[in-house]
Amino acid sequence: MMIEDQVLDAQERIGFKLRGLYSGYGYSRYRMSKFEEYDLYSRNKDFLFSEGVITFTDTNGRLMALKPDVTLSIVKNGRDLPGQLRKLYYHENVYRVSSAEDGFREQTQVGVECMGEVDSACVAEALKLAAESLRLCSEDYVLEISHLGILGAFVDMIATDDKVRDQILQCAGEKNLHGISRVCREHGIAEGAEEPLQALLGLYGPPKAVMPKIRALAEENGAGEYAAELARAAASFAGTEAENRVRIDFSATGDMKYYNGIAFKGFISGIPGSVLSGGQYDHLMRRMGRRDRAVGFAVFLNMLERLTEEGRMDG
């Protein structure tokens, strides 16, 4: 059998295992069309992983697009269900410009979306499923968790201008502490204003080791409530097999026009970049006229191409 065939078989097997995992937790499969009206994506470009979208005109003259994202379509085609919880999983192909290649590439995602009366238990379940998803791909994984409320509060103390905030957040996502100082000086922000944020970004490690320091720093800077939420989320792993695989890392950011609360990314040894990304996205729901709360994540199966049958992916 060709190595390429082995890789494809391995991806198919892990996709099957993930679907079984989510179904076992009461998530129903969501199936969707390959395309949506282009306007959905043009209005939410910042939410997408890449700006490129493949478009075409249908027989009715509407400008359509091959879907570059699943979450936007699920939100658009759903409706609020007060007092209820909608738990969905999907296994879909999306069409994006790959950072590693020129042009578009068909990419496969498996993921979950939980919408409605989302509470801390739902967020904890999403985190648990994210960790278990990574473990099904490889035993050698790390799940990094942050809280965008804390990060946003620290950035707001530095700057109120959206452009400056975005530059600081970009530096935060890269853990570029010097870059944060440079942005501050370029925009006339007082020396030392960025130090609490830099201290926050320096707190990386297992929850038991860093959460006391994070809580103290957050309480000093008016974000104690958010720190308590992060502590509760991290505590959901206490005593589990995944406990030693969880790290607190405030470089796990997302666009705050869409995301809020807990955000997380998953990594597997030997693969550059995250293979899983997710978090709470109540802000996206509001932007699209929805009142429900939401949390979810996606596993990028194409990122697993380096894990062959002879490697770390489960057989």
QUISUL-V150145 format. One record per backbone hydrogen bond with DSSP energy under -1.0 kcal/mol. CO is the residue of the C=O (numbers start at 1). NH is the residue of the N-H. If there is no record, write none. Layout:
# QUISUL-V150145
{{CO NH} {CO NH}}
This chain:
# QUISUL-V150145
{{2 6} {3 7} {4 8} {5 9} {6 10} {7 11} {8 12} {9 13} {10 14} {11 15} {12 16} {13 17} {14 18} {15 19} {16 20} {17 21} {18 22} {19 23} {20 24} {22 27} {23 26} {28 89} {34 67} {36 65} {37 40} {38 42} {39 43} {44 47} {45 48} {54 66} {56 64} {58 61} {62 58} {63 38} {64 56} {65 36} {67 95} {70 74} {71 75} {72 76} {73 77} {81 84} {84 117} {86 115} {87 28} {88 113} {89 30} {90 111} {92 109} {94 107} {96 105} {103 98} {105 96} {107 94} {108 301} {109 92} {110 299} {111 90} {112 297} {113 88} {114 295} {115 86} {116 118} {116 293} {119 123} {120 124} {121 125} {122 126} {123 127} {124 128} {125 129} {126 130} {127 131} {128 132} {129 133} {130 134} {131 135} {132 136} {134 138} {139 141} {140 269} {142 267} {143 247} {144 265} {145 249} {146 263} {147 151} {148 152} {149 153} {150 154} {151 155} {152 156} {153 157} {155 158} {155 159} {161 165} {162 166} {163 167} {164 168} {165 169} {166 170} {167 171} {168 172} {169 173} {170 174} {171 176} {172 175} {175 177} {176 180} {177 181} {178 182} {179 183} {180 184} {181 185} {182 186} {183 187} {184 189} {185 188} {190 193} {192 195} {194 198} {195 199} {196 200} {197 201} {198 202} {200 203} {202 204} {205 248} {206 210} {207 211} {210 214} {211 215} {212 216} {213 217} {214 218} {215 219} {216 220} {218 223} {219 222} {223 227} {224 228} {225 229} {226 230} {227 231} {228 232} {229 233} {230 234} {231 235} {234 237} {235 238} {237 240} {240 243} {242 245} {243 246} {245 143} {247 145} {248 205} {249 252} {251 253} {255 258} {255 259} {258 284} {261 148} {262 280} {263 146} {264 278} {265 144} {266 275} {266 276} {267 142} {268 271} {275 300} {276 266} {277 298} {278 264} {279 296} {280 260} {281 285} {282 286} {283 287} {284 288} {285 290} {286 289} {293 116} {294 281} {295 114} {296 279} {297 112} {298 277} {299 110} {299 301} {300 303} {301 304} {302 305} {304 307} {308 311}}
